[in-house]
């Protein structure tokens, strides 16, 4: 099964911005977007493994629950990171 995620993303810094999407420093927005993408991959991606320390191997697990995911980030013109 494939899952399509669409994320609305907006960033337009201004001098009097009160929302995260309008603040001068983009670092918090970068961290939030990065964390969101990572979490989607961690939750729904195919990279679930168990570590066999004795054999020094990472063995795949939960393969029946893994999904192919596509992530689309929707932006507005130049108002993005």
N, C-alpha and C positions, 0 to 999 in steps of 0.2 A: 504494500500500500504506500502511496505517496501522500505527503501532507504539504500543503502550501500555506506558508505564513506570510502575511503582509504586515509590515510595520510602518506606521505613519511617523515620519521624522521631519522636524523643522528646527532650524537654528538661524537666528538673525539677531546678532548682538546690537544692543542700543545703549545709549548713555543712561536711560532711566528704566531699564528693563527690570520688571519685578518677577518675571517667570524665568525658569531655568533656560527656556529656549531663547531668551533675550539678554541674558547676562553676558558681560564682556568675556569672562574666562570660560572657554569651552571645555575645560578639563572634566567637570562633572557630567556634562552631556556625553563626552567621549566614553567615560567610564560606564555610564548607564547603558549606552547603546552596545558597547562591547560586552557587558555582563548579560544583557538580554540575548544577544547572539550566541554567546557561550552556553547559556542555560538551555536554549532551544536545542543546541547540538547535544548537550549532556543528557537531556531528558528523552529525546526522540531519535538520536543518531545511532549509528551501528557500532560505536566504540566501547560498549560495555564489556569489561574483562574482569577476570579474577586472577590474582597473582599467585603463582605457585613458587614460593620462595625457595624451596628445596631444589626445584628444577630450573629456577631463574627464568620462568616463562610467564607471559601474560596470555591467558587462555580466554577465548571469546565465550560469553555467556548471554543468556536471554535473547538468542538470535530470533526466536519466534515472535518476540515483541519489538524488534527493531524495525524502523521505518525509513524510507527514503524521504528526505525533507528538502524543500526548496524555500528559500527566504527571499522575499522581495522587499526592499526598502523604498517606500514611496516618499518622494521629496517634491518641493516646489521651487522651480527655477534654481537660483543660486542660494537659496536659504537652507543650507545644510552644512554639515561638517565637511 
